[in-house]
């Protein structure tokens, strides 16, 4: 009796067609997470409307505190993206040069012999 139930457990663990993760389900998850983050940012902005004086390079002005912090966050993200893009381009150039010279950019790991 135990043998038959273990076979049913294995069948129950298999996903049905359409049940596995898809690109659309990933996009739906990203959309929901994005909406939650947007709501959190809007609440933050609405709770921090005090006006602050901002000096940046040769300009100055008054902005709500949350908007000033949001601009600072966006500027930081742009800097991080710029450095990341530069590093990706650098790695692509190294890989392209290695490809043209005929040497592999990274040697694949050797599998141990099967016993």
C-alpha positions in Angstrom: 0.0 0.0 0.0 2.9 2.3 0.8 4.4 1.8 -2.7 1.3 3.0 -4.5 1.0 6.2 -2.4 4.6 7.2 -3.1 3.9 7.0 -6.8 0.9 9.3 -6.4 3.0 11.8 -4.4 5.4 12.0 -7.3 2.6 12.7 -9.7 1.1 15.3 -7.4 4.3 17.2 -7.4 4.5 17.6 -11.2 3.1 20.9 -12.4 0.1 20.9 -14.7 0.3 22.5 -18.1 0.2 26.3 -17.7 1.0 26.0 -14.0 4.7 26.7 -14.3 6.2 30.2 -14.2 6.0 32.2 -17.5 7.2 35.5 -18.7 3.7 36.9 -18.3 3.6 35.8 -14.6 7.0 37.4 -14.1 5.7 40.7 -15.7 2.6 40.5 -13.5 4.7 40.1 -10.4 7.0 43.0 -11.4 3.9 45.2 -12.1 2.4 44.5 -8.6 5.8 45.2 -6.9 6.1 48.4 -9.0 2.7 49.6 -7.9 3.4 48.9 -4.2 6.7 50.8 -4.5 4.9 53.7 -6.2 2.3 53.9 -3.4 5.1 53.9 -0.8 6.9 56.8 -2.6 3.6 58.8 -2.9 2.9 58.4 0.8 6.5 59.5 1.5 6.0 62.6 -0.6 2.7 63.5 0.9 4.1 63.2 4.4 7.2 65.4 3.7 5.9 68.5 2.0 8.0 71.0 4.1 9.9 73.4 1.8 13.6 73.3 2.0 16.3 75.4 0.4 18.4 73.4 -2.1 21.8 74.4 -3.4 23.2 72.4 -6.3 26.3 73.6 -8.3 25.4 77.2 -9.3 21.7 77.0 -8.7 19.5 77.3 -5.7 15.8 77.1 -5.0 13.1 75.9 -2.7 11.6 72.4 -3.1 9.5 70.1 -0.9 11.8 67.9 1.1 10.5 64.7 -0.4 10.9 66.0 -4.0 14.5 67.0 -3.2 15.2 63.5 -1.7 13.6 61.9 -4.8 15.8 63.9 -7.1 18.9 62.9 -5.1 17.8 59.2 -5.3 17.3 59.5 -9.1 20.7 61.2 -9.5 22.3 58.4 -7.5 20.6 55.7 -9.6 21.8 57.4 -12.8 25.4 57.4 -11.5 25.2 53.8 -10.5 23.7 52.9 -13.9 26.4 54.8 -15.7 29.2 53.0 -13.9 27.5 49.7 -14.4 27.1 50.3 -18.1 30.7 51.3 -18.4 31.8 48.1 -16.7 29.6 46.0 -18.9 31.0 47.7 -22.0 34.5 47.1 -20.7 33.8 43.4 -20.2 32.3 43.1 -23.7 35.4 44.7 -25.2 37.6 42.2 -23.4 35.5 39.3 -24.6 35.5 40.6 -28.2 39.3 41.0 -28.2 39.7 37.4 -26.8 37.3 36.1 -29.4 39.3 37.7 -32.2 42.6 36.4 -30.9 41.1 32.9 -30.8 41.5 32.4 -27.1 38.5 31.6 -24.9 37.5 34.4 -22.6 36.8 31.9 -19.8 37.6 28.2 -19.9 34.6 26.1 -19.0 35.0 24.0 -15.8 36.0 20.4 -16.6 33.5 17.8 -15.4 34.9 15.0 -13.2 35.0 11.6 -14.9 31.9 9.4 -14.3 32.5 6.3 -12.3 
